[in-house]
């Protein structure tokens, strides 16, 4: 599938597939696939994916995120996350209401004798021992050990900002049930059989036509 972003030459760069999940990855909470991707709007999915990529895509020598808090500007979300200007406000409200992210500092426009201030957000983390998949009781991403998967950065950098929500859900379902599934021997799946019915159940896409 070709990238929809035109380069200066006017030609598009073809997407050749995801690299093996051994490098250039982001250690991603599985709940992004089990909760966010299944229930959230496209704008909210893109926002949370952007936050995960910015927060968990880089860590220090001890494995701690280098940027646990993320400054959010509308221009960044439009340019890097693929969210339209009109969808940013609703996406932020949805992500906060669902406990996907938390606002640390409110943004402020420039005014008389005061400079503009960008909003500051962080991912929500839940210290409960239970892995929550029910959105109605979701209180943040599982903070304990495990329940994370190394996801190719290309998923966050290419697929999520550019593709439709249905495509993101289908690709996410395949990721979750292949490399997101660890066997008792510690290996990751490389293939998985998926019927239309199972994909509909996993993705929450009601229309078989849309799924197709």
Buried (B, 14 or more C-beta within 10 A) or exposed (E): EEEEEEEEEEEEEEBEEBEEBEEBBBBBBBBBBBBBBBBBBBBBBBBBBBBBBBBBBEBEEEEEBEEEBBBBBBEBBBEBBBBEEEBBEBBBEBBBEBBBBBBEEEBEEEEEEEEEEBBBBBBBBBEEEEBBEEBEEBBBBBEEEEBBBBBBBBBBBBBBBBBEBBBBBBBBBBBBBBBBBEEEEEEEEEEBEBEEEEBBEBBEBEEEEBBE
